[in-house]
Structures are given as C-alpha cells and as structure tokens.
Amino acid sequence: MEPVLGAAEVEAYLDEVFPQVRGRFRILELGEMRLSCEMAVTDADLRPGGTVSGPAMFTAADCAFYMLTLAMIGREALTVTTGATINFMRKPRPGPIRAEARLLKLGRSLSVGDVLLYSDGVAAPVAQASLTYSIPPKRGQGG
C-alpha cells in the first residue's frame, strides 16, 4: 500500500494541526508503510548532563508514527495514540533525533507499528517505541 499523501503534504498538515511542533520535523524518506524523519532538538529538549530528554524522544517517536499513519490514510487530525511503550537503550547526544517508523498493521480503525530512534554519532538505536493509533470511523460508518 502506497502513501496517499506526499512528504511535503504530511509536513504541512502536521504544522497546521500541531502548531507547537511547527518546523521541527523534516521527512527524509516516505515509502510503503515506512517513514524516516528528523526532529530538531532545542535547548529546551535537553536534560541535565546535556542529553536529549525522554519526553523529547517520545515526541519524536509519536510524531513520526502519527505522520506515517496520516501519510497512509490521509488528513485525519483526530487519529490518536491509544497505546505506547518506549524503551530507552542508549544515551543520545545533543542534536537532531532521527526516527525510523514502520507500520506493522493498518486497518480501518487501528494502526500498529514501531519506531527506532537514532542520535548522530551513536551507531545503534538510542530508543525503540511500539505505538497503536485509533483511526476515527469515516462519516456514515458509525462507531
């Protein structure tokens, strides 16, 4: 299944529905059931010791999976996170976080997948997240 929205359309839609992250995400690659993006990290995302905070890394994973789901289903702002688990595996360096998201299952009402997070200068993933999103029913389909 190919995406129904292109990378530029997804980025613009994210900026529209979530202005608090405007300009922080750049899609690097978008393909069949997968998306690679980069999140800009600011000083506000750093924790003591100069590493990227857990909440900032969760934001990267959550937004990457949201963008991937939207790329596959179209503009549906009320697609929401219903389940998320994140494993922090290595200390990220201060700087951009790259997210590699993939959809494992896409149905009428749920999308299920995972995201690996990478930090410049760290060879292996710094975190791994499993996410489930609820997709609202199309009008006329009931709930």
Helices and strands as residue ranges (DSSP letters): H 7-17, G 19-21, E 25-31, E 34-39, G 43-45, E 46-47, E 51-52, H 54-73, E 80-88, E 97-106, E 110-119, E 127-134
